[in-house]
């Protein structure tokens, strides 16, 4: 194992500890991560930071198959793209933030 977290697989938690529809935070070599499992049971690992205001995504919740930030409610799909902005529901979210 090397010091580069991008070089392979790293255990973050037990699979049975992350139920479908849940989100948790963890740290891998100093990098804060949000780990969540969608309704289909697929696990996702992202930086634990909402790109909108920097809130920890691990404090968020799942809604309609997306991970929602606790602060402003921005929701992100499994592909990492913003899927919904509550303050502007008629607006198509930008492809990148």
N, CA, C and O atoms as CSV, one atom per row, in Angstrom:
chain,resi,resn,atom,element,x,y,z
A,1,UNK,N,N,0.847,-1.183,0.000
A,1,UNK,CA,C,0.000,0.000,0.000
A,1,UNK,C,C,0.891,1.244,0.000
A,1,UNK,O,O,1.865,1.309,0.750
A,2,UNK,N,N,0.568,2.212,-0.821
A,2,UNK,CA,C,1.342,3.449,-0.867
A,2,UNK,C,C,0.545,4.577,-0.228
A,2,UNK,O,O,-0.594,4.380,0.194
A,3,UNK,N,N,1.143,5.744,-0.159
A,3,UNK,CA,C,0.499,6.892,0.483
A,3,UNK,C,C,-0.516,7.589,-0.413
A,3,UNK,O,O,-1.206,8.502,0.042
A,4,UNK,N,N,-0.625,7.187,-1.662
A,4,UNK,CA,C,-1.558,7.829,-2.589
A,4,UNK,C,C,-2.915,7.133,-2.534
A,4,UNK,O,O,-3.029,5.984,-2.962
A,5,UNK,N,N,-3.983,7.824,-1.998
A,5,UNK,CA,C,-5.284,7.168,-1.902
A,5,UNK,C,C,-5.913,6.852,-3.250
A,5,UNK,O,O,-6.907,6.128,-3.296
A,6,UNK,N,N,-5.378,7.364,-4.339
A,6,UNK,CA,C,-5.940,7.102,-5.653
A,6,UNK,C,C,-5.376,5.858,-6.317
A,6,UNK,O,O,-5.697,5.572,-7.471
A,7,UNK,N,N,-4.537,5.115,-5.600
A,7,UNK,CA,C,-3.846,3.985,-6.223
A,7,UNK,C,C,-4.543,2.645,-6.073
A,7,UNK,O,O,-4.017,1.642,-6.555
A,8,UNK,N,N,-5.681,2.581,-5.440
A,8,UNK,CA,C,-6.342,1.294,-5.273
A,8,UNK,C,C,-7.527,1.389,-4.333
A,8,UNK,O,O,-8.088,2.464,-4.116
A,9,UNK,N,N,-7.896,0.245,-3.779
A,9,UNK,CA,C,-9.054,0.156,-2.897
A,9,UNK,C,C,-8.633,0.382,-1.452
A,9,UNK,O,O,-7.561,-0.053,-1.030
A,10,UNK,N,N,-9.487,1.065,-0.701
A,10,UNK,CA,C,-9.250,1.287,0.722
A,10,UNK,C,C,-10.552,1.047,1.468
A,10,UNK,O,O,-11.604,1.542,1.064
A,11,UNK,N,N,-10.483,0.292,2.549
A,11,UNK,CA,C,-11.674,0.045,3.370
A,11,UNK,C,C,-12.035,1.313,4.134
A,11,UNK,O,O,-11.192,1.894,4.817
A,12,UNK,N,N,-13.283,1.737,4.017
A,12,UNK,CA,C,-13.755,2.926,4.724
A,12,UNK,C,C,-14.659,2.562,5.895
A,12,UNK,O,O,-14.630,3.214,6.939
A,13,UNK,N,N,-15.455,1.524,5.716
A,13,UNK,CA,C,-16.370,1.049,6.756
A,13,UNK,C,C,-16.906,-0.304,6.312
A,13,UNK,O,O,-16.697,-0.722,5.173
A,14,UNK,N,N,-17.595,-0.981,7.218
A,14,UNK,CA,C,-18.224,-2.244,6.852
A,14,UNK,C,C,-19.451,-1.964,5.993
A,14,UNK,O,O,-20.220,-1.049,6.287
A,15,UNK,N,N,-19.636,-2.738,4.947
A,15,UNK,CA,C,-20.782,-2.549,4.054
A,15,UNK,C,C,-22.095,-2.639,4.814
A,15,UNK,O,O,-23.038,-1.909,4.508
A,16,UNK,N,N,-22.169,-3.527,5.805
A,16,UNK,CA,C,-23.420,-3.692,6.555
A,16,UNK,C,C,-23.737,-2.482,7.438
A,16,UNK,O,O,-24.864,-2.345,7.914
A,17,UNK,N,N,-22.757,-1.608,7.658
A,17,UNK,CA,C,-22.989,-0.411,8.467
A,17,UNK,C,C,-23.539,0.759,7.658
A,17,UNK,O,O,-23.850,1.809,8.220
A,18,UNK,N,N,-23.660,0.588,6.350
A,18,UNK,CA,C,-24.180,1.647,5.486
A,18,UNK,C,C,-25.416,1.117,4.761
A,18,UNK,O,O,-25.315,0.532,3.683
A,19,UNK,N,N,-26.563,1.328,5.361
A,19,UNK,CA,C,-27.819,0.830,4.802
A,19,UNK,C,C,-28.254,1.671,3.604
A,19,UNK,O,O,-27.890,2.843,3.508
A,20,UNK,N,N,-29.031,1.085,2.689
A,20,UNK,CA,C,-29.570,1.883,1.583
A,20,UNK,C,C,-30.335,3.093,2.125
A,20,UNK,O,O,-31.115,2.981,3.070
A,21,UNK,N,N,-30.095,4.239,1.508
A,21,UNK,CA,C,-30.750,5.471,1.935
A,21,UNK,C,C,-30.047,6.192,3.065
A,21,UNK,O,O,-30.609,7.121,3.644
A,22,UNK,N,N,-28.817,5.781,3.394
A,22,UNK,CA,C,-28.101,6.429,4.493
A,22,UNK,C,C,-26.821,7.086,3.996
A,22,UNK,O,O,-26.320,6.781,2.914
A,23,UNK,N,N,-26.306,7.997,4.819
A,23,UNK,CA,C,-25.066,8.707,4.515
A,23,UNK,C,C,-24.242,8.775,5.796
A,23,UNK,O,O,-24.792,8.891,6.891
A,24,UNK,N,N,-22.921,8.702,5.653
A,24,UNK,CA,C,-22.018,8.760,6.798
A,24,UNK,C,C,-20.746,9.478,6.373
A,24,UNK,O,O,-20.430,9.562,5.186
A,25,UNK,N,N,-20.033,9.984,7.341
A,25,UNK,CA,C,-18.758,10.628,7.080
A,25,UNK,C,C,-17.616,9.755,7.555
A,25,UNK,O,O,-17.765,8.981,8.501
A,26,UNK,N,N,-16.474,9.880,6.898
A,26,UNK,CA,C,-15.269,9.182,7.338
A,26,UNK,C,C,-14.060,9.963,6.826
A,26,UNK,O,O,-14.195,10.896,6.034
A,27,UNK,N,N,-12.895,9.570,7.288
A,27,UNK,CA,C,-11.657,10.232,6.883
A,27,UNK,C,C,-10.692,9.172,6.364
A,27,UNK,O,O,-10.477,8.148,7.011
A,28,UNK,N,N,-10.123,9.420,5.211
A,28,UNK,CA,C,-9.106,8.542,4.641
A,28,UNK,C,C,-7.841,9.359,4.457
A,28,UNK,O,O,-7.773,10.237,3.598
A,29,UNK,N,N,-6.848,9.062,5.268
A,29,UNK,CA,C,-5.552,9.746,5.187
A,29,UNK,C,C,-5.690,11.261,5.175
A,29,UNK,O,O,-5.069,11.951,4.367
A,30,UNK,N,N,-6.509,11.761,6.079
A,30,UNK,CA,C,-6.687,13.197,6.231
A,30,UNK,C,C,-7.721,13.817,5.306
A,30,UNK,O,O,-8.009,15.008,5.421
A,31,UNK,N,N,-8.275,13.053,4.408
A,31,UNK,CA,C,-9.280,13.570,3.463
A,31,UNK,C,C,-10.676,13.208,3.961
A,31,UNK,O,O,-10.991,12.029,4.127
A,32,UNK,N,N,-11.510,14.217,4.199
A,32,UNK,CA,C,-12.865,13.990,4.689
A,32,UNK,C,C,-13.764,13.558,3.537
A,32,UNK,O,O,-13.790,14.186,2.478
A,33,UNK,N,N,-14.504,12.466,3.767
A,33,UNK,CA,C,-15.340,11.876,2.731
A,33,UNK,C,C,-16.771,11.692,3.212
A,33,UNK,O,O,-17.014,11.459,4.396
A,34,UNK,N,N,-17.708,11.798,2.290
A,34,UNK,CA,C,-19.111,11.452,2.540
A,34,UNK,C,C,-19.363,10.144,1.802
A,34,UNK,O,O,-19.111,10.040,0.602
A,35,UNK,N,N,-19.857,9.154,2.523
A,35,UNK,CA,C,-20.151,7.844,1.946
A,35,UNK,C,C,-21.655,7.655,2.033
A,35,UNK,O,O,-22.234,7.773,3.113
A,36,UNK,N,N,-22.290,7.364,0.909
A,36,UNK,CA,C,-23.744,7.173,0.937
A,36,UNK,C,C,-24.150,6.027,0.033
A,36,UNK,O,O,-23.469,5.695,-0.937
A,37,UNK,N,N,-25.273,5.438,0.380
A,37,UNK,CA,C,-25.787,4.306,-0.387
A,37,UNK,C,C,-27.166,4.689,-0.907
A,37,UNK,O,O,-28.059,5.039,-0.136
A,38,UNK,N,N,-27.328,4.618,-2.225
A,38,UNK,CA,C,-28.615,4.989,-2.813
A,38,UNK,C,C,-29.650,3.885,-2.577
A,38,UNK,O,O,-29.329,2.835,-2.020
A,39,UNK,N,N,-30.869,4.125,-2.997
A,39,UNK,CA,C,-31.972,3.188,-2.756
A,39,UNK,C,C,-31.750,1.841,-3.435
A,39,UNK,O,O,-32.292,0.826,-2.996
A,40,UNK,N,N,-30.952,1.827,-4.510
A,40,UNK,CA,C,-30.649,0.569,-5.203
A,40,UNK,C,C,-29.556,-0.220,-4.486
A,40,UNK,O,O,-29.280,-1.368,-4.836
A,41,UNK,N,N,-28.935,0.401,-3.482
A,41,UNK,CA,C,-27.882,-0.267,-2.725
A,41,UNK,C,C,-26.478,0.033,-3.205
A,41,UNK,O,O,-25.515,-0.532,-2.686
A,42,UNK,N,N,-26.341,0.920,-4.195
A,42,UNK,CA,C,-25.026,1.273,-4.727
A,42,UNK,C,C,-24.373,2.296,-3.801
A,42,UNK,O,O,-24.986,3.303,-3.449
A,43,UNK,N,N,-23.124,2.032,-3.409
A,43,UNK,CA,C,-22.385,2.950,-2.535
A,43,UNK,C,C,-21.662,4.005,-3.375
A,43,UNK,O,O,-21.169,3.724,-4.468
A,44,UNK,N,N,-21.613,5.225,-2.833
A,44,UNK,CA,C,-20.939,6.345,-3.487
A,44,UNK,C,C,-20.026,7.012,-2.465
A,44,UNK,O,O,-20.371,7.098,-1.286
A,45,UNK,N,N,-18.868,7.481,-2.907
A,45,UNK,CA,C,-17.922,8.164,-2.023
A,45,UNK,C,C,-17.522,9.473,-2.685
A,45,UNK,O,O,-16.989,9.493,-3.794
A,46,UNK,N,N,-17.792,10.564,-1.980
A,46,UNK,CA,C,-17.473,11.901,-2.487
A,46,UNK,C,C,-16.704,12.678,-1.429
A,46,UNK,O,O,-16.682,12.300,-0.258
A,47,UNK,N,N,-16.072,13.769,-1.853
A,47,UNK,CA,C,-15.528,14.704,-0.874
A,47,UNK,C,C,-16.677,15.179,-0.003
A,47,UNK,O,O,-17.781,15.416,-0.492
A,48,UNK,N,N,-16.413,15.318,1.292
A,48,UNK,CA,C,-17.460,15.689,2.243
A,48,UNK,C,C,-17.641,17.209,2.265
A,48,UNK,O,O,-17.438,17.859,3.291
A,49,UNK,N,N,-18.024,17.755,1.118
A,49,UNK,CA,C,-18.158,19.203,0.992
A,49,UNK,C,C,-19.115,19.533,-0.139
A,49,UNK,O,O,-18.906,19.134,-1.284
A,50,UNK,N,N,-20.165,20.265,0.196
A,50,UNK,CA,C,-21.088,20.733,-0.830
A,50,UNK,C,C,-20.390,21.828,-1.638
A,50,UNK,O,O,-19.821,22.748,-1.049
A,51,UNK,N,N,-20.418,21.754,-2.961
A,51,UNK,CA,C,-19.751,22.775,-3.763
A,51,UNK,C,C,-20.418,24.145,-3.675
A,51,UNK,O,O,-19.817,25.143,-4.071
A,52,UNK,N,N,-21.639,24.212,-3.167
A,52,UNK,CA,C,-22.348,25.478,-3.071
A,52,UNK,C,C,-21.811,26.346,-1.937
A,52,UNK,O,O,-21.388,27.477,-2.176
A,53,UNK,N,N,-21.822,25.834,-0.704
A,53,UNK,CA,C,-21.381,26.624,0.446
A,53,UNK,C,C,-20.420,25.891,1.369
A,53,UNK,O,O,-20.108,26.381,2.455
A,54,UNK,N,N,-19.951,24.729,0.953
A,54,UNK,CA,C,-18.938,24.026,1.724
A,54,UNK,C,C,-19.440,23.209,2.906
A,54,UNK,O,O,-18.635,22.691,3.680
A,55,UNK,N,N,-20.754,23.084,3.061
A,55,UNK,CA,C,-21.318,22.296,4.164
A,55,UNK,C,C,-20.953,20.824,3.988
A,55,UNK,O,O,-20.805,20.343,2.864
A,56,UNK,N,N,-20.810,20.120,5.096
A,56,UNK,CA,C,-20.514,18.684,5.038
A,56,UNK,C,C,-21.707,17.919,4.464
A,56,UNK,O,O,-22.806,17.972,5.017
A,57,UNK,N,N,-21.495,17.221,3.376
A,57,UNK,CA,C,-22.560,16.415,2.781
A,57,UNK,C,C,-22.924,15.229,3.666
A,57,UNK,O,O,-24.034,14.706,3.574
A,58,UNK,N,N,-22.002,14.801,4.520
A,58,UNK,CA,C,-22.287,13.678,5.417
A,58,UNK,C,C,-23.348,14.033,6.453
A,58,UNK,O,O,-23.883,13.140,7.111
A,59,UNK,N,N,-23.663,15.309,6.611
A,59,UNK,CA,C,-24.735,15.748,7.512
A,59,UNK,C,C,-26.070,15.824,6.780
A,59,UNK,O,O,-27.098,16.123,7.386
A,60,UNK,N,N,-26.054,15.557,5.493
A,60,UNK,CA,C,-27.251,15.656,4.666
A,60,UNK,C,C,-28.140,14.436,4.767
A,60,UNK,O,O,-28.033,13.640,5.700
A,61,UNK,N,N,-29.022,14.304,3.785
A,61,UNK,CA,C,-30.013,13.227,3.779
A,61,UNK,C,C,-30.330,12.863,2.333
A,61,UNK,O,O,-30.039,13.620,1.407
A,62,UNK,N,N,-30.931,11.690,2.160
A,62,UNK,CA,C,-31.313,11.258,0.820
A,62,UNK,C,C,-32.772,11.571,0.554
A,62,UNK,O,O,-33.638,11.345,1.399
A,63,UNK,N,N,-33.031,12.100,-0.646
A,63,UNK,CA,C,-34.392,12.421,-1.061
A,63,UNK,C,C,-34.508,12.146,-2.551
A,63,UNK,O,O,-33.728,12.657,-3.354
A,64,UNK,N,N,-35.490,11.333,-2.906
A,64,UNK,CA,C,-35.774,11.017,-4.309
A,64,UNK,C,C,-34.528,10.562,-5.067
A,64,UNK,O,O,-34.298,10.983,-6.201
A,65,UNK,N,N,-33.733,9.711,-4.445
A,65,UNK,CA,C,-32.555,9.151,-5.095
A,65,UNK,C,C,-31.363,10.072,-5.187
A,65,UNK,O,O,-30.395,9.768,-5.883
A,66,UNK,N,N,-31.420,11.205,-4.486
A,66,UNK,CA,C,-30.324,12.162,-4.515
A,66,UNK,C,C,-29.834,12.428,-3.099
A,66,UNK,O,O,-30.560,12.206,-2.129
A,67,UNK,N,N,-28.596,12.906,-2.986
A,67,UNK,CA,C,-28.040,13.315,-1.704
A,67,UNK,C,C,-28.269,14.810,-1.557
A,67,UNK,O,O,-27.810,15.598,-2.383
A,68,UNK,N,N,-28.980,15.199,-0.503
A,68,UNK,CA,C,-29.326,16.606,-0.281
A,68,UNK,C,C,-28.432,17.209,0.792
A,68,UNK,O,O,-28.220,16.608,1.845
A,69,UNK,N,N,-27.913,18.392,0.521
A,69,UNK,CA,C,-27.125,19.140,1.492
A,69,UNK,C,C,-28.063,19.683,2.573
A,69,UNK,O,O,-29.140,20.193,2.266
A,70,UNK,N,N,-27.656,19.572,3.818
A,70,UNK,CA,C,-28.471,20.020,4.940
A,70,UNK,C,C,-28.639,21.538,4.960
A,70,UNK,O,O,-29.646,22.034,5.466
A,71,UNK,N,N,-27.684,22.279,4.426
A,71,UNK,CA,C,-27.695,23.740,4.541
A,71,UNK,C,C,-28.754,24.402,3.654
A,71,UNK,O,O,-29.689,25.008,4.177
A,72,UNK,N,N,-28.632,24.304,2.361
A,72,UNK,CA,C,-29.593,24.925,1.450
A,72,UNK,C,C,-30.445,23.921,0.689
A,72,UNK,O,O,-31.321,24.317,-0.079
A,73,UNK,N,N,-30.203,22.629,0.888
A,73,UNK,CA,C,-31.025,21.607,0.252
A,73,UNK,C,C,-30.677,21.276,-1.184
A,73,UNK,O,O,-31.423,20.563,-1.854
A,74,UNK,N,N,-29.544,21.789,-1.669
A,74,UNK,CA,C,-29.148,21.404,-3.023
A,74,UNK,C,C,-29.031,19.892,-3.064
A,74,UNK,O,O,-28.504,19.285,-2.131
A,75,UNK,N,N,-29.520,19.273,-4.142
A,75,UNK,CA,C,-29.510,17.818,-4.252
A,75,UNK,C,C,-28.628,17.384,-5.416
A,75,UNK,O,O,-28.629,17.989,-6.488
A,76,UNK,N,N,-27.880,16.317,-5.168
A,76,UNK,CA,C,-26.927,15.807,-6.144
A,76,UNK,C,C,-27.234,14.350,-6.451
A,76,UNK,O,O,-27.420,13.539,-5.543
A,77,UNK,N,N,-27.285,14.025,-7.740
A,77,UNK,CA,C,-27.568,12.661,-8.170
A,77,UNK,C,C,-26.354,11.764,-8.030
A,77,UNK,O,O,-25.255,12.245,-7.754
A,78,UNK,N,N,-26.542,10.466,-8.217
A,78,UNK,CA,C,-25.431,9.520,-8.116
A,78,UNK,C,C,-24.262,9.832,-9.046
A,78,UNK,O,O,-23.131,9.430,-8.776
A,79,UNK,N,N,-24.527,10.545,-10.134
A,79,UNK,CA,C,-23.460,10.918,-11.065
A,79,UNK,C,C,-22.677,12.141,-10.598
A,79,UNK,O,O,-21.724,12.553,-11.259
A,80,UNK,N,N,-23.075,12.732,-9.453
A,80,UNK,CA,C,-22.380,13.889,-8.899
A,80,UNK,C,C,-22.898,15.225,-9.386
A,80,UNK,O,O,-22.458,16.268,-8.903
A,81,UNK,N,N,-23.813,15.216,-10.322
A,81,UNK,CA,C,-24.355,16.477,-10.853
A,81,UNK,C,C,-25.471,17.015,-9.971
A,81,UNK,O,O,-26.223,16.256,-9.362
A,82,UNK,N,N,-25.562,18.322,-9.916
A,82,UNK,CA,C,-26.648,18.957,-9.176
A,82,UNK,C,C,-27.963,18.638,-9.880
A,82,UNK,O,O,-28.110,18.863,-11.082
A,83,UNK,N,N,-28.917,18.111,-9.112
A,83,UNK,CA,C,-30.193,17.693,-9.689
A,83,UNK,C,C,-31.337,18.631,-9.340
A,83,UNK,O,O,-32.362,18.639,-10.021
A,84,UNK,N,N,-31.169,19.434,-8.269
A,84,UNK,CA,C,-32.277,20.288,-7.825
A,84,UNK,C,C,-31.749,21.384,-6.907
A,84,UNK,O,O,-30.917,21.137,-6.034
A,85,UNK,N,N,-32.252,22.602,-7.123
A,85,UNK,CA,C,-31.943,23.742,-6.258
A,85,UNK,C,C,-33.273,24.247,-5.712
A,85,UNK,O,O,-34.040,24.847,-6.465
A,86,UNK,N,N,-33.579,24.027,-4.422
A,86,UNK,CA,C,-34.892,24.369,-3.869
A,86,UNK,C,C,-35.303,25.830,-4.040
A,86,UNK,O,O,-36.485,26.115,-4.235
A,87,UNK,N,N,-34.361,26.745,-3.971
A,87,UNK,CA,C,-34.696,28.165,-4.101
A,87,UNK,C,C,-35.097,28.533,-5.528
A,87,UNK,O,O,-35.716,29.573,-5.754
A,88,UNK,N,N,-34.746,27.689,-6.479
A,88,UNK,CA,C,-35.048,27.940,-7.896
A,88,UNK,C,C,-35.515,26.647,-8.559
A,88,UNK,O,O,-34.826,26.130,-9.438
A,89,UNK,N,N,-36.668,26.113,-8.158
A,89,UNK,CA,C,-37.109,24.815,-8.683
A,89,UNK,C,C,-37.340,24.796,-10.194
A,89,UNK,O,O,-37.275,23.733,-10.812
A,90,UNK,N,N,-37.606,25.950,-10.794
A,90,UNK,CA,C,-37.843,25.993,-12.237
A,90,UNK,C,C,-36.544,26.051,-13.035
A,90,UNK,O,O,-36.557,25.864,-14.251
A,91,UNK,N,N,-35.437,26.304,-12.369
A,91,UNK,CA,C,-34.139,26.446,-13.015
A,91,UNK,C,C,-33.509,25.080,-13.274
A,91,UNK,O,O,-33.530,24.210,-12.404
A,92,UNK,N,N,-32.958,24.896,-14.449
A,92,UNK,CA,C,-32.171,23.690,-14.715
A,92,UNK,C,C,-30.804,23.896,-14.078
A,92,UNK,O,O,-30.097,24.841,-14.429
A,93,UNK,N,N,-30.422,23.028,-13.150
A,93,UNK,CA,C,-29.122,23.197,-12.494
A,93,UNK,C,C,-27.985,23.151,-13.504
A,93,UNK,O,O,-28.079,22.452,-14.513
A,94,UNK,N,N,-26.911,23.892,-13.238
A,94,UNK,CA,C,-25.767,23.885,-14.150
A,94,UNK,C,C,-25.100,22.514,-14.169
A,94,UNK,O,O,-25.177,21.769,-13.192
A,95,UNK,N,N,-24.449,22.183,-15.276
A,95,UNK,CA,C,-23.764,20.895,-15.404
A,95,UNK,C,C,-22.571,20.812,-14.468
A,95,UNK,O,O,-22.238,19.734,-13.976
A,96,UNK,N,N,-21.925,21.946,-14.219
A,96,UNK,CA,C,-20.795,21.989,-13.292
A,96,UNK,C,C,-20.976,23.166,-12.353
A,96,UNK,O,O,-21.608,24.168,-12.686
A,97,UNK,N,N,-20.405,23.013,-11.178
A,97,UNK,CA,C,-20.511,24.088,-10.177
A,97,UNK,C,C,-19.121,24.502,-9.769
A,97,UNK,O,O,-18.962,25.393,-8.935
